């Protein structure tokens, strides 16, 4: 888990740059361009709606994560629920990645 959380060594500025880099990657640009080319104005609305929804979810989850003093959602759930949530989160991540 330390690999995915960066060993908790990232500053907020570095984390922000990583998130911005994810959205400004070539794959994101080509995917959104293709979506707009395929669907027109609906594709543009879809891509903007995805960004806005992601920001809303981030704002709802960020305070929970910050107050708990953790860096990943799996860490927060394992602290709050006291069950084998890490195993379930890992299995869900692998399942989504494979599919």
C-alpha positions, -999 to 999 in steps of 0.1 A, spaced: 0 0 0 30 23 6 37 23 -31 3 36 -41 2 62 -14 37 74 -22 50 66 12 31 96 25 60 118 13 41 140 -12 34 176 -4 -1 190 -13 15 209 -42 30 177 -56 -3 158 -52 -21 186 -71 4 184 -99 -2 147 -101 -39 151 -103 -35 179 -129 -12 157 -149 -37 129 -149 -63 152 -165 -39 167 -190 -25 134 -202 -25 126 -239 -50 97 -233 -75 121 -217 -71 146 -244 -76 121 -272 -105 104 -254 -123 137 -249 -115 148 -285 -129 115 -298 -160 118 -277 -167 153 -290 -160 141 -326 -183 111 -322 -212 127 -302 -208 165 -309 -221 188 -282 -234 159 -261 -198 146 -259 -186 180 -247 -213 180 -220 -204 145 -210 -167 154 -205 -175 186 -186 -201 167 -165 -175 140 -156 -151 167 -144 -177 185 -123 -189 152 -107 -154 142 -99 -148 175 -81 -180 172 -61 -171 136 -50 -135 148 -42 -149 176 -20 -172 152 -2 -145 126 4 -115 149 10 -126 162 44 -133 127 56 -98 116 46 -81 146 60 -99 144 94 -90 108 97 -53 115 89 -51 89 62 -42 92 25 -63 65 8 -100 57 10 -92 21 19 -73 34 49 -102 55 61 -127 26 57 -104 2 76 -101 27 105 -138 35 106 -153 0 101 -127 -22 117 -133 -51 93 -113 -65 64 -120 -36 42 -85 -34 27 -90 -69 13 -124 -59 -2 -110 -27 -16 -81 -45 -31 -104 -71 -46 -127 -45 -60 -98 -26 -75 -84 -57 -92 -118 -66 -105 -124 -32 -120 -90 -31 -135 -94 -66 -151 -128 -58 -165 
